[in-house]
């Protein structure tokens, strides 16, 4: 596309580098484009994308930001990145919370920058990045922006991309960045991002603060708390090995499932919860009741050792 050459010129000192910016073909290509040239370009891009190895990664990124409620705080920004590796290797996730508010396009810039930094940290040399932000794609290609912060971030991104053997940026439908979007939401405590939902407030019975409805967690027992309190509560229970975790509502005996915690626990914390629950299940399975009334439970491991 037009402007791709100017981006490649940023790396004219190293002709072996592959730097490309492209738009979603069906939605944004010109209807006047020659069909033969279009076919050749598609085949070239496909051939490049099909070439996968241990140094190539497909990166999907998304950033979201919320302004502060009332006079308290400065807003929040969440970053989510998912990097898919070739073969059966597990995907790499990046999740970050920033305690300030920025424009949505700037949040996407920050997500891309962090994603590239993580890719370099993991020794990837070829990155195929995908975003649903047309603003970011246009600015990366054209290089013209009145926002000095966007210009600075663009420069940093090009600097990071310049250290790679190959880098491409592609505009994709929003459905393809749902996973990084979820990571970004959880990072700032957003449980729901329904565009039709108003900014109404609800009271959290733990912290007694009025929180946005989209940041409230409703458990299957119907009790509701803010995502920040639920995160702190579950993490503290995991750290003290008090799993399964009960609902924090007084006298409620409901046990919170690991799947329910996905909406408010960061990836690292959720992994810790799952490991703790697995260990708890193993320990429970190893216990048997002793027939003597003075003894409550015996561990199988102790029984075998005494034998």
Protein Blocks (a to p, Z undefined) as FASTA:
>chain_A
ZZjlmmmmmmmmpmkbccdddddfklmmcfkbcfklmmmmmmmmmmmmmmgcfkbccddd
dddddddehjeojbjaddddddddehjbdcddddddddbdddfklmmmmmmmmmmmmmmm
nopabdcdddfbfklmmmmmnopafblklmmmmmmmmmmmmmpmbdcdddddfklmmmmm
mmmmmmnopabfcfkbccbdcddfklopacdfklcccdfkopacdfklmmmmmmmmmmno
pacdddfbghiabdcdfklmmmmpcfklmmmmmmmmmmmmmmmmmpccdfbfkbcbdcfk
lmmmmZZ
